[in-house]
Amino acid sequence: MEVLIINTAEQKGGAAIAASRLLHALRSEGVSATMLVRDRATQSPHVITADKKWRAALRFLWERIVIWLCNGFSRRKLFKVSIANTGFDITQTPEFQRADVIHLHWINQGLLSLSDIRRILLSGKRVIWTLHDMWPITGCCHHAYECLRWTDRCGHCQQLGGKVPFLSGASDLSNRTYLKKLYCYAAGHIDFVACSEWLAAMARKSPLTLGHGVHTIANAIDTDFYAPSSEKEKVSLRSALDTQWGIPPSASIILFAAAKVTDPIKGFDLLIEALDRHFSTDNREAHLFIVGAEGEAAARSLSFPHTCRGYVDDPEEMRRLFHAADVLVVASRRENLPNIIAEAKACALPVVAFGVGGIPQMIRHREDGFLAQPESPTSLAEGIVFVLDHRNPRQLADAARVDAVDHYSAHAVAQQHLQLYRENR
């Protein structure tokens, strides 16, 4: 079996990381897998580029120009939508022609057009499409938020700010792209894969998936890399944090991480309220360690002891922070299936998070972490206390590790994909 994985980037972004990890997971199972990308980041012999960089740049620019024009010359939310009006015909490549399975991931911003996807479907090859956001099941938005128009052909799109006559309203860009998707998807069969039950349930509500398959398979992580540390290593890491950041080794470390801490979706304001108003420090010493861009701006009103590290893109450093911390807090208002929860649990770090999106399937409440009531600072503080004051922290940590290996290891995820690849349609 030969598998061709297709994603816009090789390493940048969550979709790229997930696709690259699947590539390595499949190859470790003896599968001949190749990855085709627009933006290559390594010299791996198993990764190829779709086209020359200047052509890719022109396609990317043309798509944004069309959106800008149809949006009434407004740049508002310009990157909240994609229309796949231009792309690269991969069906002519030797890698495509050799492949038995075509596995699409995040293919936007000029990699594949809807016409290109239709050509892929007309080839008769097995097509899998992993959903990293909602774009494949909506008109043109990547995240619909509270909008439900994607369940009925879109139109009147809230992500588009323009009011150009004949280009807005019921027949706006979202509706016209939606109708193009209906035509495109009708050319063959697609097995959509969601990494969470929550996203799979959303996909089944979209008319775009009618007649196609919808499945749930989690993203893989490297559970050999993300693995527990020894007590000696933990003591050494805590000593290093004391030396570098002045965090007392005796303090319990609460870890928070986001690409952009000020992003309202990540809920840092809810964590501030949880720590400043509902978390008692009378009988414990605790310290919040913040990872992510704009952390200092976000923490300006926080009185709780804290340190802002800034954005971290080094997996080794994140692993060390998982080892040094006592609990990871995910305060997001919305999430799909965040990799950071699986990575932390694989390192035997319990997680406290709001029970939103796909998170409830990632945390076994009070067994290996804590599911707080959505957007409740009081419940979030209760969860942090539950982990820090747990009567048997080793048991909690071990349970987190076991669950991560069972559900997110490369072997487990590769086997689920192989089963899907081999299924009769």
Summary of the structure (lengths in Angstrom):
residues: 425
radius of gyration: 22.5
end to end distance: 16.5
largest distance: 67.6
contacts: 1465
relative contact order: 0.11
helix: 42%
strand: 18%
